[in-house]
Amino acid sequence: MSDMDRRRFLLLAGAAGVKTKHAYAHVLTSPVAVTMPLIRGPVMPEDFTGLSYEAGQLYNADYFSPTNHALIAAFKKLSGHGVLRMGGHLSNITVWEGVGQDEPKQVRGVRHGIEDYWEWPLVDPTVQHNRKGMITHRAIENLRGFLDAVNWRLIYCLNFACGSAARAADEAAFVSQAMGNRLIAFVVGNEPDGFGEDPFFRTKGYNFDQYITEYDEWTRTVRAMTPHAPFAGPDTEGNVETWVKGFARHVKHDAVLLTSHFYGMGPASDPRMTAERLLRKVNPELEAQIAGVRQASVLSGGVPYRMDEGNSCFGGGRPGVSDAYASALWAADYMLRVASEGFVGVNLHGGGVGIYTPIETSEKSAAAPRPVYFGMLLAQRFAGFTVSRCTLRTEANVTAYVGQRGANEMRIAVVNKGAEAISIQLPGAVRKRSMQAWRLSGLALDAKDGVRFEEASSSKGEGQMVPGYSAMLWECS
């Protein structure tokens, strides 16, 4: 390596927050070979990338609107064919302009949500100052215009916590008519597996058998007004082994998607929730989710699974982690990992000034990308390609994925979640082709500014250097 090349590498390593003594040590070691799998993985759908917002955001009819040009630009840059999910904890206490506004159970639930819920920072300032609003017909019509502008589709959560089946039928009928083919599915309730812990919604010990009985009643009532209304679920906070598998057995192909939630760690109040924990080499909860989802899909007869709400740390996000560069590395790795396991999509949750939001909306910023957004950009470049995990013979905390489309197009991503730089030897079939490289980088794991995903130059030698705490993407055709 020439002095100029070494100097350039050390600068890149420093920009990624890597100690230069580690970076220099790895320059002298043999490259780690990326071994491609013999069988191609599943295709990452074009609409794999998604965002999840609190349903209360619809209280501002001008937010998801064809006139919100800043937000439209942020969505379109993220994905040309994404999925917006409207749900979250606030969907448990929203009011609909039509049927059910004065029902006692809903009135009590709404008051409970206004006084006790922490999720209000996840909506824009207009809604934060108007928590007693409602979802209006105009908001739904504007939402359709927004989805047309960004070419995204919709998953819409009905208020199962304090609403009624009659309200759901009225609301779903209007949403279905307004959305047309932009609607993917309705979801009956947000995290109903936790309803037994909140006496405002259900009795203590509320279980899956009770839920599925109500679910059947609600879907029948909705379909009495909207015969072909599509549904997904069970949209639980987890509980794949019990609730998701039970739902899969019960509904089979009557549902268009299986859904549940996943957060990389938590709760946010626990001081042990650090960047290092988020980026650990093995996450047992993730491995359990992947195994359970695979079994649930079989039980349902092949209904696809979408992780339709999640992020780095549950409980609102961990400051200095969820709003920092570490979350970008986590998002890139998580999205590619679950794509390689056959998930058909991921919706990262956020909105407003929430700590983990991908797009911030505040008094100062209409639609500012946060660090996690840039990790999503990297993963999104695999849309339309098969995605497979690659083998790396190293103890380092690094992962690699290959994307393939047709006979010639290929993409390889390497996510280095460790502090030390590593030299990567790409497969020979890749090294012989013309390549375009991209780099995901940040100044430090806790950096909130200076996170970038941008084109980069490739080394001409055998080894491709991946600085500590960074990710590289190579594209060739």
Phi and psi in degrees as a GROMACS rama.xvg file:
@    title "Ramachandran Plot"
@    xaxis  label "Phi"
@    yaxis  label "Psi"
@TYPE xy
-70.9887  162.787  SER-2
-59.1416  -37.5341  ASP-3
-66.6109  -42.7057  MET-4
-65.8588  -40.1364  ASP-5
-64.6543  -42.335  ARG-6
-62.7365  -41.3732  ARG-7
-63.6636  -41.5534  ARG-8
-65.1181  -42.5604  PHE-9
-64.2363  -34.666  LEU-10
-65.0764  -42.5345  LEU-11
-64.2257  -41.0048  LEU-12
-62.9039  -42.3249  ALA-13
-64.1166  -37.4145  GLY-14
-64.0546  -26.6851  ALA-15
-91.1256  7.85965  ALA-16
81.4581  22.4181  GLY-17
-96.7132  139.04  VAL-18
-69.3916  130.021  LYS-19
-66.1794  -26.4516  THR-20
-65.106  -34.3275  LYS-21
-69.9477  -42.8206  HIS-22
-60.9802  -45.5496  ALA-23
-65.7843  -36.6652  TYR-24
-60.7025  -38.6632  ALA-25
-76.285  -19.5467  HIS-26
-62.2849  -29.0147  VAL-27
-90.6815  -5.12332  LEU-28
-96.1137  165.114  THR-29
-71.43  144.667  SER-30
-63.3793  148.099  PRO-31
-88.2449  123.464  VAL-32
-78.6346  137.593  ALA-33
-91.1823  115.211  VAL-34
-101.589  119.529  THR-35
-79.4005  147.386  MET-36
-69.882  156.457  PRO-37
-75.0903  -28.8742  LEU-38
-114.924  134.184  ILE-39
-68.9627  147.602  ARG-40
-83.5037  -172.341  GLY-41
-70.5395  158.97  PRO-42
-78.5008  132.178  VAL-43
-77.3295  115.933  MET-44
-59.8942  154.428  PRO-45
-59.8685  -29.6084  GLU-46
-102.085  29.1853  ASP-47
-60.5613  -45.6165  PHE-48
-74.7317  134.005  THR-49
-149.982  166.847  GLY-50
-125.435  150.313  LEU-51
-121.579  133.027  SER-52
-126.987  155.49  TYR-53
-66.6136  135.657  GLU-54
-60.2722  -26.6604  ALA-55
-61.5196  -18.9473  GLY-56
-61.1008  -23.9786  GLN-57
-70.6027  -8.58577  LEU-58
-62.7935  -24.2106  TYR-59
-98.7808  100.467  ASN-60
-66.4782  -14.3672  ALA-61
-96.7909  2.38171  ASP-62
-78.9791  -67.4067  TYR-63
-81.6122  85.9922  PHE-64
-144.541  150.177  SER-65
-66.4973  -6.66823  PRO-66
-97.8918  -4.74264  THR-67
-87.2448  78.8238  ASN-68
-67.0296  -33.77  HIS-69
-65.4013  -43.6199  ALA-70
-68.6956  -38.8505  LEU-71
-58.5026  -44.6931  ILE-72
-62.8702  -40.5011  ALA-73
-66.121  -40.4422  ALA-74
-66.4713  -45.6254  PHE-75
-66.05  -35.4851  LYS-76
-67.1979  -34.8267  LYS-77
-70.0422  -43.9448  LEU-78
-162.572  140.362  SER-79
-84.5108  -7.07245  GLY-80
-148.218  58.4035  HIS-81
-92.6239  -175.202  GLY-82
-128.725  125.88  VAL-83
-100.263  128.228  LEU-84
-111.65  124.612  ARG-85
-103.377  114.976  MET-86
-168.634  -115.653  GLY-87
70.7455  177.904  GLY-88
-62.2146  -33.0572  HIS-89
-68.4629  -18.7524  LEU-90
-65.5133  -16.6611  SER-91
-74.4031  -13.8091  ASN-92
-135.147  16.4616  ILE-93
-75.7485  156.433  THR-94
-110.83  139.569  VAL-95
-104.979  142.179  TRP-96
-63.3608  -21.106  GLU-97
-92.9496  -125.874  GLY-98
-63.4263  142.461  VAL-99
96.2516  3.65263  GLY-100
-59.2156  -35.9956  GLN-101
-104.154  11.2744  ASP-102
-64.8022  129.968  GLU-103
-53.8063  -42.3873  PRO-104
-61.4496  -41.0557  LYS-105
-70.0443  -40  GLN-106
-59.1004  -44.5081  VAL-107
-64.5785  -42.7733  ARG-108
-64.8077  -40.1163  GLY-109
-64.4247  -43.7496  VAL-110
-61.3653  -41.8709  ARG-111
-58.9762  -44.899  HIS-112
-67.0943  -39.8906  GLY-113
-64.6371  -38.0824  ILE-114
-85.9079  -32.2488  GLU-115
-115.784  -17.8144  ASP-116
-79.4972  140.939  TYR-117
-90.0801  -8.42596  TRP-118
-75.996  -2.86505  GLU-119
-60.5075  -27.4978  TRP-120
-63.0281  -12.5743  PRO-121
-86.8465  10.533  LEU-122
-120.807  165.166  VAL-123
-74.0283  166.774  ASP-124
-56.1678  -33.89  PRO-125
-60.0972  -44.0541  THR-126
-74.8923  -36.4394  VAL-127
-57.1964  -31.2382  GLN-128
-91.5757  0.533087  HIS-129
-141.471  63.3617  ASN-130
-73.1172  -9.56699  ARG-131
-99.2687  26.6818  LYS-132
-81.2411  -160.44  GLY-133
-156.617  162.5  MET-134
-82.7463  117.999  ILE-135
-102.578  164.379  THR-136
-59.568  -37.8478  HIS-137
-63.5319  -38.731  ARG-138
-62.1497  -39.7577  ALA-139
-69.0758  -40.7301  ILE-140
-63.8703  -41.1575  GLU-141
-67.1132  -35.9733  ASN-142
-60.154  -40.9066  LEU-143
-61.7746  -42.4849  ARG-144
-62.3955  -38.1107  GLY-145
-64.5414  -46.674  PHE-146
-62.0904  -37.2492  LEU-147
-63.0733  -40.5408  ASP-148
-66.0567  -34.2899  ALA-149
-101.256  -8.3242  VAL-150
62.226  40.8498  ASN-151
-107.585  167.3  TRP-152
-119.081  178.187  ARG-153
-130.378  137.011  LEU-154
-112.555  127.06  ILE-155
-122.408  122.052  TYR-156
-92.4318  127.825  CYS-157
-88.4317  148.182  LEU-158
-75.6365  91.6349  ASN-159
-88.4344  -17.8233  PHE-160
-73.2691  -52.7506  ALA-161
-126.887  6.37659  CYS-162
-85.8019  -166.747  GLY-163
-136.087  162.99  SER-164
-62.8834  -35.3607  ALA-165
-65.3882  -43.1087  ALA-166
-62.4248  -44.178  ARG-167
-58.5101  -40.7646  ALA-168
-64.8714  -42.4373  ALA-169
-65.9418  -45.5959  ASP-170
-66.3623  -46.114  GLU-171
-63.5993  -36.0207  ALA-172
-62.7296  -43.4542  ALA-173
-70.1848  -43.946  PHE-174
-61.5555  -44.206  VAL-175
-61.8256  -44.2659  SER-176
-65.4099  -41.2236  GLN-177
-70.0585  -38.1657  ALA-178
-83.46  -32.2211  MET-179
56.3336  -130.13  GLY-180
-77.6305  1.6686  ASN-181
-78.2187  -15.2579  ARG-182
-86.2742  124.415  LEU-183
-88.144  -50.6919  ILE-184
-168.08  157.988  ALA-185
-95.7466  149.162  PHE-186
-119.736  134.213  VAL-187
-93.041  87.8969  VAL-188
95.5907  144.105  GLY-189
-101.653  118.19  ASN-190
50.3309  56.4817  GLU-191
-65.8051  -15.86  PRO-192
-67.6779  -10.8765  ASP-193
-104.727  2.73648  GLY-194
-63.8263  -29.9756  PHE-195
-67.6762  -11.3779  GLY-196
-91.9854  -3.79383  GLU-197
-124.995  105.792  ASP-198
-64.3106  -13.3012  PRO-199
-70.2682  -20.9976  PHE-200
-111.325  -48.7693  PHE-201
-147.417  167.519  ARG-202
-74.3173  157.344  THR-203
-59.4094  137.516  LYS-204
88.3289  7.15232  GLY-205
-50.4877  128.681  TYR-206
-126.629  -179.476  ASN-207
-62.6849  -40.8767  PHE-208
-60.8527  -39.6358  ASP-209
-66.8395  -40.9076  GLN-210
-62.3225  -48.1673  TYR-211
-67.7186  -28.2051  ILE-212
-64.9208  -45.327  THR-213
-67.0582  -39.4042  GLU-214
-56.7863  -45.8348  TYR-215
-61.4003  -40.7673  ASP-216
-63.9256  -43.9056  GLU-217
-66.101  -44.1705  TRP-218
-65.2286  -37.2953  THR-219
-63.4374  -42.3319  ARG-220
-66.4239  -42.7361  THR-221
-63.3879  -44.3533  VAL-222
-74.1279  -14.2618  ARG-223
-65.8758  -29.2343  ALA-224
-98.8915  -33.286  MET-225
-128.593  85.261  THR-226
-54.6149  -34.3143  PRO-227
-106.482  25.8355  HIS-228
-59.1658  126.202  ALA-229
-86.4484  146.411  PRO-230
-129.721  153.878  PHE-231
-135.853  167.728  ALA-232
165.256  -176.872  GLY-233
-89.7641  2.93371  PRO-234
59.3056  41.4306  ASP-235
-81.7826  163.526  THR-236
-72.6666  -11.4164  GLU-237
172.511  -121.47  GLY-238
48.9465  45.8804  ASN-239
-62.8315  -40.9514  VAL-240
-62.2043  -35.5026  GLU-241
-101.659  -63.5053  THR-242
-73.0656  -49.0749  TRP-243
-67.2876  -43.2693  VAL-244
-66.255  -39.9778  LYS-245
-63.0006  -41.6881  GLY-246
-62.6755  -43.0934  PHE-247
-60.9941  -44.2891  ALA-248
-62.5697  -39.2767  ARG-249
-76.6258  -47.9513  HIS-250
-91.6979  -30.1331  VAL-251
46.6282  -127.453  LYS-252
-81.6696  6.92829  HIS-253
-72.296  -16.7719  ASP-254
-103.201  144.156  ALA-255
-89.2316  -19.2049  VAL-256
-147.421  147.618  LEU-257
-94.7681  137.206  LEU-258
-138.752  146.455  THR-259
-160.182  -177.895  SER-260
-114.364  158.384  HIS-261
-151.215  129.647  PHE-262
-121.81  138.978  TYR-263
-61.8739  -27.3713  GLY-264
-167.353  -179.291  MET-265
152.468  170.662  GLY-266
-81.1101  163.832  PRO-267
-64.5966  -23.5735  ALA-268
-75.6169  -12.0558  SER-269
-83.147  119.264  ASP-270
-63.9739  -13.5834  PRO-271
-75.9062  -8.46165  ARG-272
-81.7269  87.8244  MET-273
-111.125  171.72  THR-274
-61.5724  -39.1941  ALA-275
-63.8635  -37.6428  GLU-276
-67.6369  -42.9986  ARG-277
-59.0896  -37.7914  LEU-278
-97.3545  14.6644  LEU-279
-58.9646  154.813  ARG-280
-64.6669  -38.7988  LYS-281
-127.183  127.379  VAL-282
-111.585  104.755  ASN-283
-58.0919  -35.2903  PRO-284
-65.4428  -38.3068  GLU-285
-66.8198  -43.1836  LEU-286
-61.7939  -38.7784  GLU-287
-67.0463  -39.7081  ALA-288
-62.5194  -46.0159  GLN-289
-60.4094  -45.7658  ILE-290
-64.3871  -42.7532  ALA-291
-66.7727  -39.8982  GLY-292
-64.2144  -40.128  VAL-293
-60.1581  -43.1836  ARG-294
-69.6493  -38.5803  GLN-295
-63.4917  -39.3129  ALA-296
-62.6602  -37.9408  SER-297
-65.606  -44.5103  VAL-298
-61.5439  -31.252  LEU-299
-83.9798  -6.70117  SER-300
85.3577  20.8794  GLY-301
104.345  14.501  GLY-302
-66.1645  129.526  VAL-303
-70.3767  159.154  PRO-304
-115.396  136.818  TYR-305
-128.226  129.189  ARG-306
-82.2632  98.9921  MET-307
-98.9646  3.63291  ASP-308
-155.915  128.108  GLU-309
-178.627  174.66  GLY-310
-176.835  -161.793  ASN-311
-74.2311  -38.3483  SER-312
-150.788  120.432  CYS-313
-74.2496  160.144  PHE-314
90.2328  21.1183  GLY-315
103.756  -9.11008  GLY-316
98.3833  146.614  GLY-317
-95.6859  118.898  ARG-318
-57.6337  139.893  PRO-319
81.7068  -4.03817  GLY-320
-127.267  -60.7328  VAL-321
-70.3063  -24.2589  SER-322
-105.828  19.708  ASP-323
-130.489  179.302  ALA-324
-57.8133  -32.0527  TYR-325
-54.7684  -35.8377  ALA-326
-67.5104  -28.408  SER-327
-68.0607  -44.8159  ALA-328
-62.9762  -42.0284  LEU-329
-61.2485  -46.153  TRP-330
-62.7034  -44.7735  ALA-331
-59.6314  -46.0958  ALA-332
-69.8052  -44.772  ASP-333
-61.3727  -47.0786  TYR-334
-64.1927  -41.6687  MET-335
-70.1279  -36.0937  LEU-336
-62.7447  -49.9243  ARG-337
-73.3949  -26.7134  VAL-338
-63.4451  -39.1738  ALA-339
-68.3251  -18.4309  SER-340
-96.0111  2.04815  GLU-341
98.2869  2.17896  GLY-342
-59.8669  141.359  PHE-343
-94.7568  0.7171  VAL-344
176.476  162.359  GLY-345
-137.636  129.042  VAL-346
-115.728  108.063  ASN-347
-83.301  133.7  LEU-348
-85.3065  152.48  HIS-349
173.03  -150.815  GLY-350
119.757  159.665  GLY-351
56.5604  -132.448  GLY-352
-110.822  23.6608  VAL-353
-53.8695  144.496  GLY-354
-59.3648  -39.4686  ILE-355
-98.3758  9.16658  TYR-356
-64.1818  136.676  THR-357
-69.393  -31.4957  PRO-358
-128.542  121.018  ILE-359
-89.5748  134.046  GLU-360
-124.958  116.438  THR-361
-141.538  -174.694  SER-362
-62.565  -26.4021  GLU-363
-96.6451  -27.3299  LYS-364
-130.646  126.938  SER-365
-75.8977  -36.971  ALA-366
-164.811  76.4597  ALA-367
-97.8841  126.137  ALA-368
-68.9068  134.164  PRO-369
-94.167  170.986  ARG-370
-52.1031  -42.1521  PRO-371
-59.9025  -28.5282  VAL-372
-57.0311  -38.2155  TYR-373
-73.3023  -31.0103  PHE-374
-66.9119  -36.7187  GLY-375
-64.398  -36.7252  MET-376
-60.0861  -41.0514  LEU-377
-62.2321  -50.7995  LEU-378
-62.2271  -36.7739  ALA-379
-60.6007  -24.3379  GLN-380
-69.459  -7.05177  ARG-381
-92.4159  -2.32622  PHE-382
-59.1429  132.073  ALA-383
89.7625  -5.28539  GLY-384
-107.423  152.427  PHE-385
-68.6222  146.692  THR-386
-126.061  127.605  VAL-387
-134.901  148.769  SER-388
-78.9125  142.268  ARG-389
-103.187  158.52  CYS-390
-92.7538  133.711  THR-391
-128.023  120.993  LEU-392
-87.5835  81.087  ARG-393
-158.31  152.257  THR-394
-87.5138  -4.62577  GLU-395
-65.8416  156.18  ALA-396
-84.7311  75.6499  ASN-397
-139.957  142.939  VAL-398
-125.963  157.324  THR-399
-142.122  144.865  ALA-400
-137.564  145.279  TYR-401
-119.05  136.961  VAL-402
-115.173  136.635  GLY-403
-134.667  140.472  GLN-404
-142.291  121.195  ARG-405
67.6234  -156.63  GLY-406
-86.4125  -21.4333  ALA-407
-121.835  -30.6864  ASN-408
-77.0323  133.597  GLU-409
-148.213  146.375  MET-410
-137.075  136.727  ARG-411
-128.194  127.293  ILE-412
-116.075  138.104  ALA-413
-124.706  122.897  VAL-414
-110.888  112.204  VAL-415
-96.7654  103.889  ASN-416
-95.4395  9.60286  LYS-417
-107.79  168.542  GLY-418
-76.7127  -24.9642  ALA-419
-91.1544  141.922  GLU-420
-68.9145  157.425  ALA-421
-141.523  143.985  ILE-422
-96.8068  127.791  SER-423
-113.107  132.408  ILE-424
-101.722  110.481  GLN-425
-72.637  156.293  LEU-426
-56.5339  148.507  PRO-427
-56.7137  -37.2984  GLY-428
-62.409  -26.0781  ALA-429
-85.325  -42.3793  VAL-430
-62.0767  -26.526  ARG-431
-80.0952  -9.68062  LYS-432
-101.97  166.199  ARG-433
-74.2055  130.457  SER-434
-122.866  147.14  MET-435
-113.153  125.868  GLN-436
-103.363  148.986  ALA-437
-131.163  148.447  TRP-438
-129.556  134.567  ARG-439
-102.557  120.91  LEU-440
-145.36  160.259  SER-441
-152.906  163.341  GLY-442
-72.5436  -30.2262  LEU-443
-167.267  162.468  ALA-444
-59.1212  -32.4575  LEU-445
-96.4194  11.9455  ASP-446
-73.047  130.634  ALA-447
-98.0557  -16.5636  LYS-448
-121.909  163.304  ASP-449
79.9471  11.0032  GLY-450
-79.4597  133.552  VAL-451
-137.314  146.533  ARG-452
-129.141  110.424  PHE-453
-150.619  163.993  GLU-454
-63.5089  146.812  GLU-455
-140.733  169.062  ALA-456
-94.8222  151.698  SER-457
-101.848  148.637  SER-458
-69.468  146.995  SER-459
-89.3338  -12.7409  LYS-460
-81.6468  -169.37  GLY-461
-72.4631  -35.8083  GLU-462
-95.7763  135.634  GLY-463
-104.069  121.299  GLN-464
-82.7959  129.439  MET-465
-119.266  103.527  VAL-466
-58.9558  159.455  PRO-467
-58.7492  146.739  GLY-468
49.9476  57.5046  TYR-469
-154.694  172.26  SER-470
-138.389  145.249  ALA-471
-123.706  146.559  MET-472
-131.098  129.553  LEU-473
-116.851  130.936  TRP-474
-119.313  133.937  GLU-475
-145.345  157.021  CYS-476
